[in-house]
């Protein structure tokens, strides 16, 4: 009788012990990350999963159009020229592709009378209204023709820009740049005879809308009408 009583007690004790262990395991299972056994974690649809990273906006630069062998006449596609700006940073013509409607690209020098006359006419055409509508003037000085010390080009370009802005305000603020040895091969694809070299470029296609060399001070008003018209058309 005693043995039967002891047996009953042991059975009850073991039962309680098994139930306790089962409860502990249940709590552990609740705290575990759900896993399908293959290393793949599954979450309940109602469970919110906090996203601990943000996707940054990435600026997509469009591919430059296929260029023509030269950029010396109307209808050519402008070569993707590299040059240095007034901060001495190397930039390309492609940086303005699809960022501007109309680009006036000018190659100039310091010792060309026509070039010097043109420099002071540019602010009359670089109107604030035109810039807001997508107009960009890029005045590039060929540092290879400005003397035996091309290392002085960054200072000279920066000084020119400051002087033009002091004299003409916002109209004197446009892109100023210079060329060095490595840029000459591409530059020669733009020039026929001499300075200054001028061209208007469609910023949407990089097609040259007009190309001419030299400067006629009496043509400023005509250029003004052309710029105004093209900004509406492009």
N, C-alpha and C positions, 0 to 999 in steps of 0.2 A: 504493500500500500504506500509506504514511504517512497519507494523507488518510483511508483507511478506519479506521485505528487511532485517529486523532484524533476521527473521527465517533463511534466506539464509546465513547470516553472521555466525550464530551459527553453522549451518551445516558444513560450510567450516572450522571453527575454530576447531570443534570436529574432523573433518577428519584429519587435520594437527596434532592434539594432538595424535590421535591414531597411525598415521604413525610414529611419533617421538618415541612413546613408543615401537612400534614394532622394530625400529632400535636399541634401547637400549637393548632390549631383545636378539636381534640377536647377538650383540657384546658379551653379557654375555654367550650366548650359545657357541660362538666360544672359549671362555676362559675356559669353563668347561671341566673337564675330561670326555671323552666319557664313558657312563655307560649304560648297557642294562636294568637298573631298578632292577636288582637282585644283585647288588653289584659287578658285573663282569665288569672290565674295558677292552674296546676294543681299539686297536690302528690301524691306517691305515697301510697297508703293507709297504708303502713307508716311513713311519715314523721310524726313528732310535731311539731305546730305549737304553739308556746308561746303561751298566751293572756295578753296583757300588760295586761288590765284585769279588774276585778271588777264584777259587777252588784250594786248596793246594794239592800237590802230597802227597799221603798217602802210606807209605811203608807197604806192605803186608808181614807179617811174615808167612812162610809156617807152617802148622801143623806138629808137630814132628811125625815120623813114630811110629807105634805100636811096643813097645819094647818086647823083650823076657824076661823070668823070671830072667835070669842072663846075664852078659856080660863078661863071663870068657873064651870064646873060639871063634875060627874062625867061622864066620857065624851068631853069635849072633848080635842083634841090640843093640847098646850102650845105656845104660840108660841115660836119660836126667839129668845128674848130675848138681847140683848147687855148686858153689864155689865162693870165693872172689878173685879178681885180685889184682895187686900191688897198685891200687888206693883205695883198700878196698871197691870196688863196687861188689855187688853180681851179678854174671852172670851165664849163663847156657851153657851146651854143645850145646843146641839148637840154641844159637846165631850164631854158626858156620855152622849150617845145611844149605846146598845149598849156603853158602857164601865162602866155600873152597872146593877144589877138594879132597885133601888128608890131614887127620889130624893125627898127631902123638901125642897120649895122653900118658903121663907118670905120674905115681904116685911115689913120692920119699920122702925121709926123710933126715935130716941133719946128722944123726949119722950112716949111712949105707955106708961102704966102696965102695961097688959097685955103690951106688947112687952118691957118690962124684966123682968117676971116670967117670961116665956117663955124669954128668953135663958139664964137660969140653970137652967132645966129641961132644955134641949137636951142637955147632957152626960150626963144620966141615960139618955137614949135613944140617944146616939151611942156605943154600946158597941163595943169593939175587935172582938168576935166578929161583930157586925153588919156592921162595915166590911169585914171579911175575906170576908164572904158577899155583898158587893156593895151595901152601903147607903151613900148619900151625902147629907149635909145641906148645903144651900146657903142661907145666911142673907144676905139682901141688904138693906142699909139704903138707904132712899131719901134720897140726899143733898140733894134739892131741898127737903126738909122739915126739915132739921137746922140751919137758920140761914142767914144771908146770905153765908157764906164757903164755898161748895162746894169751893174749891181745897184746903181742909183735910181733905177726905174720905179721901185715901190715908193720911194720918197717923192719923186717927181709927180707920179700919178696922184698920190694922196694930196700933195700941195695944190695941184691943178683942181681937183675936186673941191677942196676947201675954198679956194679963191672963187670958183664959179658959184658955189652955194652962197658965199658971202655977198656976191654981187647980184645974184638973181634969185635967191631964196630957193623954194621948192622946185622951181623950174630948172635950176642948175644941178639938181640931184638926180642923177641917172647912173647907169653902169659905166665905169671907167676901167680900162684895162690896158695891158701891154703884152707884147709878144717877145719871146726870147728865141734862142737858137733852135730849140726843138719844135717850135711852132711854124717855122718858115716854110716847110714843104707844103703844109696844108694851106697856109696863107696864099701861096703862089697860085692856088687854084681859083682864087677870087679876083685877082688883079690882071688887067690887060696891059695898060700902059703906065699909069702913075697915080699920084695922090691928089686929093683925097678920093678914096673908093667908097661909093655909096650904094646901098641896096635896101629896098623894102622887102621884108619877108613875111609871108603868111605864117603866123605862129601855129596854126592848126595843121599845116601840111609841110612847113619849112620850104615851100616853093618861093622862088624869087619873083616878086611882082614887078620889080623895076631894078635896073642896074645901070649906073653911070659913074663916070670919073670926072673930077674937077668940081668946081663950085661957082655958081652964078648967084651973087648976092641979090639980084633982081628976081630970083625965082622963089623967094621965101613964101610969098603969099600964095603962089600956085601950089607949093608943097603943103601949105596949111590946109588948103581945100582938099587936096588928095588924102591927107591923113584923116580928116574929119569924115570924108566919104567912105574910106575903107573901113574905118572902125564901125560904121553902121552896116557895111556889107558883110564883113567876115563873121 
